[in-house]
Amino acid sequence: MSYVEMPGAKVPIRMWTDPASVEDVALQQLRNVATLPWIKGLAVMPDVHYGKGATVGSVIAMRGAVCPAAVGVDIGCGMSAVKTSLTASDLPGDLSRLRSRIEQAIPVGRGMHDEMVDPSRIYGLAAGGWDDLWDRFDGVADAVKFRRERATRQMGSLGSGNHFVEFCLDEAGAVWLMLHSGSRNIGKELAEHHIGEARKLPHNQDLVDRDLAVFVADTPQMAAYRNDLFWAQEYAKYNRAVMMGLFKEVVRKEFRKAKVSFGQEISCHHNYVAEERYDGMDLLVTRKGAIRAGSGDYGIIPGSMGTGSYIVKGLGNEASFNSASHGAGRRMSRNAAKRRFTTRDLEEQTRGVECRKDSGVVDEIPSAYKPIEQVIDQQRDLVEVVAKLKQVICVKG
């Protein structure tokens, strides 16, 4: 489908979904965003749903300003995927051992490594910039500096919620490795610190929603936020790279006889800020639950833990600010999912997938998410499908 345009106070709201299918609270958030004095455009992805301040699944382009809540608290969260030389015929009938090996190599939930990972010992990791990342930590907000040790040990760990590590098959039977995570606790604390700082600024006192507080160009507060934001985005990128290296090492050991090789890794943020130019203007584009889909850009759009995911290539649609959805998107809150579904429902909906099927992940049940095929169909003018993947192992925190 092409987009539906709704009127907004300052800019039109371009929606790649039926507005009638969007929660009233999310629609109000979109209207609120469209009132911001600095806004130059607002694009809404088919996975849109309610979030803090700004909806998840929205792309907000502003001139001379950025809204921390429009980035999200998991700065730099995103996806990585790589195709392997393995095929379905190489897999054992019982995948529980392989799942266990992945969980041993990559800390999940609140887990972390016993000590900081050594990048030189991570298979296939391009470690350029590693030392610079940690040198730059000295320049981040004082409020989080005491978290340095924790941040170093969480590097290369998964976290919880909708973060995952998956072993997938494409429609031709090729094995893919895929994972989803972000900047862990350090990114969350940086985001919450700056959201709090923005709310105090005089120019934000009369906004329709104080959670939409912004930093404006050429101010110390904006400079501090941009510094910490871009650092956290790099942290998130390295976090996924380290996990993928650990994941590859597990696969190499478990399938030693197959002498596994790996293709080009695909990696994309979906909670981040980018400096981009549209209509002759330099803009700050925030994607909260959206990926960049410029012409030829590879991206990853995951479904739920029982439905599968898509590898896509961007079509460069500037009406969406060269963006596409970041996933299926939730259609009910975590608490609502826990009230409605049982572990038996989870077992049924994840049949054929080696994964957790206990009460701790009921909130991640496939029915809590929108149908991924519908989400893909609604953005055919934003991306083309390269591969459809179905998980056979899903590791959750």
N, C-alpha and C positions, 0 to 999 in steps of 0.2 A: 504494500500500500504506500501511497505518498502521504505526506503529513496532513493533519487537520489543523486549521488555524483558529485559535480562540483569541478574542480581544484581551489585551492587558493594558494596565495603566500607562506604561512607558513604551512597551514593545509588545508585539503579538506573541502568543504562546504557541509554538509549533509542536504538535503532538503526533508521534508515530504510533498512536493507539486510539481506540475509541474513548473519548472523554467520559462517556457514560459508564465505562468499566473501571474508572479510577475512583478511589475512595474520596469522599467529600473533604476529609482533612488534608489529603494530599493535593487536591485541586485548590484548596484555600492557600496552601503553602506556595503553590505555583503563582497564584494571583499576588501573593505577598512579595515574592521575588520580583515580579514584573513592576512593582512600584519603586524599586530602588533607583535613586537618582543617577547612579553610575552605569546602569545596565544598558547594553547595546543589543542583546539577543538572548533568547531562551528557547532551547530545544529539549523536548521531553521524549525519552526512549520508551519502547513498549514494555519494559520491565519496571516502570515507575511505581513507587509506593512510598508511603509516609516515612519521613526520617526526621532527625533533629534539625530544626531550622529550615533546611532545604530538603526536598524529596530525594530519595535514592532514585537514580535513573534520570538525572537532569544535567543539562549542559548549560552553564551560565557564562556568558561573555560580558565582561565589564571593561570599561576604559578607566585606567588610573585608580583602580580599586580591586580588592579581593576580599571575599567573605570566607573566613576559616570554616564556618559550619557548612558551606557549600562544597567543601573538600571532603569533609567527614573526619571522624576521629582516628580512623586507621589510615593515616597518611601513606600513600604509595601502595596500598593494597592492590593486588593484581594476580596475574596468572602466568605460568610458564608451561610449555609443552614441548616434547621432542619425540619424533618418530624413531623407532629402533629397527634393527634388522630381524628381530624375532617375529614369528607368526603364531597364530592360535595353536598350530600343531606342536609348537615347542613347549606349551604350558602343561604342567602336571594336572591331573584330575582334581587334586586337593590343593587349593591355593592358600590354606591357612598358614603354612610355614612361611610362604613368601610375604604374606601380610605381617606376620610376626617379625620377620627380619627388617621390614621397612620401619615398623614401630620401634625396634631396637636402635636403628640408625638415626632416626629423626625424632627428637623429643616432641611430644604432643601435649595438648592441653596447657597446663601451667608449667610443664616440664621445660628444662633447659639443659644445656651441656654442662658437664662438670667444670670445664674451663673453656676459654675462648678457642674456637676452631683455628687450626693452622691452615691457611689457604693453600700453602704449598703441598699439603697432603690430601687435598680434595680433588678427586678425579675430574679432569676436564675443566677446572675452574680457571677462568682468565682473571688473575688477581691484580691486574693493573688498577691503581687507584685505591687499593685496600688501605695502605698506610695513610694516604691523604684523608680518607674517610674518618679515621680515628683521630688524626691530627686536628681536623676541623671540629671535632666534638668539643674542644676547649672553647669554641666560639658560640655554642648554643646557649639557650636561656639558663641562667643560674638556677632556676627552679627545678631543673631536672639533672643537673650535673652529678648529684649524688647517686644517680642511677647508672653510672658508667659500667660498673662491674656486671650488673644485671643485664645491661644492653649487650655487652660483649658475649655473655654466656647464652643469651637468647638468640643471638645470630645463628641462623641455621635451624630454627625450631618452628613448629607449625602453628601453635595456638589452638583456639577452640572455636565454637560457633560454626559458621559455614566454611571455615578453612578445611582443606582436605589434601590428601595425596592419593592419586589414583593410577591404577594400571588399566589401560583401556585397549579395546580393539576397534579398528576402523572397519568399514564395510567390505574391504578386501581381505580382512583377517590380519593386517599388520598391527603389531603392538606399539602403543604410544605410552609415554610417561607424562603425567600431568599433575600440577599442583597449584594450590591457591593459598596465598598468605600475604602478609603486609609487614608493617614496621613494628609489630609486637608492642610491648608496653611502652617503650620509649616514644614511639610515634603518637600513641594515645595521650600520653602525658604532655607532650609538646602541643598537641592540638588543643587539649582542654585548657592549658595555660594561656594560649593565645586567644582562644574564644573568650576567656574571662577578661583578658586585657582589652580586647576590642569592645566589649560591652560597656567599659568605663569611659570610652572616648566621647567628648561632647557632641560630635556630629552624628552619633548613633542614638542619641536619647529620644528622638521623635520617630524612630522607625516603627512600622506597624508591628514588627516582631523583633524584639531585641536579640533573638538568636541569629538574626541576619546581619549583625554588626559587622562592619567592614574596616579594613585598614586602607588608607588612601596614599597615593603616590607621594614621594618626596617627604616622608615623615620617618622619624626614628622607629616608630612602631612597625611601619610597613617593612623597613629594612630588616628589622629583627625577625619578623615573621618569615619573610622570604628566605632569609639565611637558614632558619630552622626547618622550614618547609622543604627546601631543596635538599638539605642534609637528610631528612627523614625519608624522602623519596629514594635517595641513593641507598640508604640503609635497607629499605624494603627490597630494592632490586638485588642487592647483595644477599639478603636473607633467602630469597628464592633461588639465587644462583648456587648458594652453598647447599641448600636442601636438594636441588637437582643433582649436584655432584655426588652427594651422599646416596641419593636414590640410584643413580647410575652405577655406583660402586656395588650396591646390593645386587643389582641385576647382573652385573658382570660376574660376580662371585657365584650367584645362584645358577647361572646359565653358562658356566665356564666353558663347557665343551662347544657351545654355539659361537663363541668368540664374537660377542655382540658388538655391533657398531651403532653409532647414533647419528641422526641427521642434524640439520641446522636447528638450533633451539629458537622457539618463538616465545617472546616475553612481552607483556603489556601491563601497564598500570591501569587501574580503573577508579582510583580515588586520588586525584592529583590536579596540579595546576600547570598549564603550559602557556608560554608566550607565543601568540600566533597573530597573523595579520589577515583581516577580512575587510572588504570594502574600503581599502586604503587606510585602515586604522590599525594601530598596534593594540591588541587586546590581551587581557588576562583571561584565559578560558579555564574554568573549573569543571572537571568531570567527576561527578559523584555517582558512582555506579554507572560509568560509561567508559568506553574505550575509544582511542583515536582510530578512525577508519578513513584516513586519507587514501588517495588512489594508490593501490598496491600494498598498503599496510596490512601485514598479517595480524590477526587478532584471535582471541579465544573467548567463546561465549558458552559457559557451562550451564547445564541444567541442574537438577537435584541429584542426590546420591543414588537414585535408582533409575534415572531416565536417560542419561547420556549428555554429550556436549558437542559443540561444533567448532571446527577450525575455519576461519573466514578470511576473506581478503576485502579490504575497503574499496569502495567505489568513488570516494572523494566527493561526497555530496555536501556542498558548502551551506545548504539550508540547515543542515544539522551541525554545522561547524565541524565537518569531517568527523562525525562521531557515530557510534552505534551502542547497543545495549551491552551491559557487562555480564548478563546472565538471564535466568528465567525470571527472577524477581519474586519476592514473597507475595502471596495473596492473603496471608493471615499472619498475625503476630506469633511470636514464640509461645507466649502464654496461651493464646487461643488454640494453637496446635496441640499443646500438652493437655488442654482440657478436652479436646475433641477426639484425639487418637490414642491408641494403646500400643503396647509393644507387639501385640499380635498383628495390628495394622501395619506396623513398620516391617515386620517379618514378611508379610504378604507383598508389600510394595517394593521390597529390596530382594525379592526372590531371585536367585542366580548371581547375586553379588556377595562376595566375601567381605563382610563389614560388621561393625558393631550393630547389634539389634536390641539394645537395652534401653531402659527408660531415660538414660542420660542424653540420648540423641533423638528422641521422639519429636522434638521441636524441629528437626531437620528432615522429617518425613517428606517424601516427594509431593504428597497432596497439599503441603503447606506452601508450595511454589506454583507459579503459573506454568502452563504447558510450554515447554521449550520450543516445540515445533511451531506453535502459534506465535511466539515471540520472534522467532526467526522469520516467519512468513510476513510479519508486519514491517520488516525492515529490508525488504528485497531491493529497495532503491538506495540502501546504505552499504550493504555488504553482499558478496557472493560466497556461497558455501564451497569450501575446499575439501573438507572431510567431515564426516559424521562419526563420532566416537561413542562407544558404549563401554562403561566401566565393568570390569570383572572383579576388581579389588577397590575398595574405598576405605581409606584410613582417615578417621575423624578424631578430633581432640576430645 
